[in-house]
Amino acid sequence: MSSPLSKPQIITHIQKSLNYTVFDSKWIPCSAKFVCLGNFPSGTGVIQIYEVHQGEAQLIKEVEKPKAIKCGTFGATSLQQRHIATGDFDGNLNINLETPDVPVYAVKAHKEIVNSIDGVGGLGIGDGAPEIVTGSRDTVKVWDPRQKDSPVANMEPMEGETKRDCWTVAFHAFNDQDRCVCAGYDNGDIKLFDLRNMSLRWETNIKNGVCCVEFDRKDINMNKLVATSLEGKFHVFDMRTQHPTKGFASVSEKAHKSTIWQVRHLPQNRDIFMTTGGAGNLHLWKEYPAQRCKKDSDGVDVGVAGSVNLLQNVTLSTQPIASLDWSPDKQGLCVCSGFDQSVRVLIVTKLNIV
């Protein structure tokens, strides 16, 4: 049995109280800076940039925006430009410079709030053009920042189908043949859209609102997808093998006593991921199956989901931890924010020996 000292530890390195509600926080690639997105009590939006220096987070830039900001991504930008794409409560998609006074791209993406955003093709991650996916109450849309005003794809419900509220989106782009968007909805639906031939490749339902979906990697052969839900469960799908009738193999884990707001895979080791909970806690997990594939009774390949091991957990707050982002450059460094109006820089130790 391993001793507690050999386990990873989740250490709060910096904690900073903010004078606004923060909805999302992201590391700025190739830097010691992170960005916080949210809204002031007056209802206006805010973008703040902090730099970590000698154990403190120093505010280096603050910009007030007309509308509250819900989410952001660096996924479609180059390492040189480091533009952040944001979605706000009024349905606007803006792409801002690292000095975010004036957006370099702006479009009215949705009629209502942009719940979720993801990008691909930037930062040297994912094949093909830089693109951004946004999810809202009306639809899921894909945008090319080089094309103004209209989306390159629009995943609307068929005529007569009920419009569901899309809470979460995730991109996958391994090559020209494998370019997909995964979307999770308030009724428990998870849908995988193939952007190459504009079709629904797979769908399932996990019986509870889907708060977050994330692929373990965007730029490898489709491997694993984690989906988190309102009632404290998460599901790990083995996306490597799709059975003709059974679909993708999966394993589920009741992890938190309340909503799991987010899941984030460690950039340096895709088998490790962190979930953030509604009771202010973080859980660190490792998942990898002993085998990837087996034959069913008819000799057809079926995936193996494997098992999930809890490496460590910690309670940071009494309020939900709504966002978490790992540093792409330093293993174990992450930033998280919650509804207690705080942002924290954490260090997770011993990740190289688990």
VENGI-V531881 format. One record per run of one state. SS is the DSSP state (2 for helix, 1 for strand, 0 for the rest). FROM is the first residue (numbers start at 1). LEN is the number of residues. If there is no record, write none. Layout:
((SS & FROM & LEN) (SS & FROM & LEN))
This chain:
((0 & 1 & 3) (2 & 4 & 3) (0 & 7 & 3) (1 & 10 & 8) (0 & 18 & 3) (1 & 21 & 7) (0 & 28 & 5) (1 & 33 & 7) (0 & 40 & 5) (1 & 45 & 9) (0 & 54 & 2) (1 & 56 & 10) (0 & 66 & 3) (1 & 69 & 5) (0 & 74 & 10) (1 & 84 & 5) (0 & 89 & 3) (1 & 92 & 5) (0 & 97 & 6) (1 & 103 & 6) (0 & 109 & 5) (1 & 114 & 7) (0 & 121 & 10) (1 & 131 & 6) (0 & 137 & 3) (1 & 140 & 4) (0 & 144 & 9) (1 & 153 & 3) (0 & 156 & 10) (1 & 166 & 10) (0 & 176 & 2) (1 & 178 & 8) (0 & 186 & 3) (1 & 189 & 6) (0 & 195 & 4) (1 & 199 & 7) (0 & 206 & 4) (1 & 210 & 6) (0 & 216 & 8) (1 & 224 & 6) (0 & 230 & 3) (1 & 233 & 11) (0 & 244 & 3) (1 & 247 & 8) (0 & 255 & 5) (1 & 260 & 7) (0 & 267 & 2) (1 & 269 & 9) (0 & 278 & 3) (1 & 281 & 7) (0 & 288 & 5) (1 & 293 & 3) (0 & 296 & 5) (1 & 301 & 3) (0 & 304 & 4) (1 & 308 & 8) (0 & 316 & 5) (1 & 321 & 6) (0 & 327 & 6) (1 & 333 & 6) (0 & 339 & 3) (1 & 342 & 7) (0 & 349 & 6))
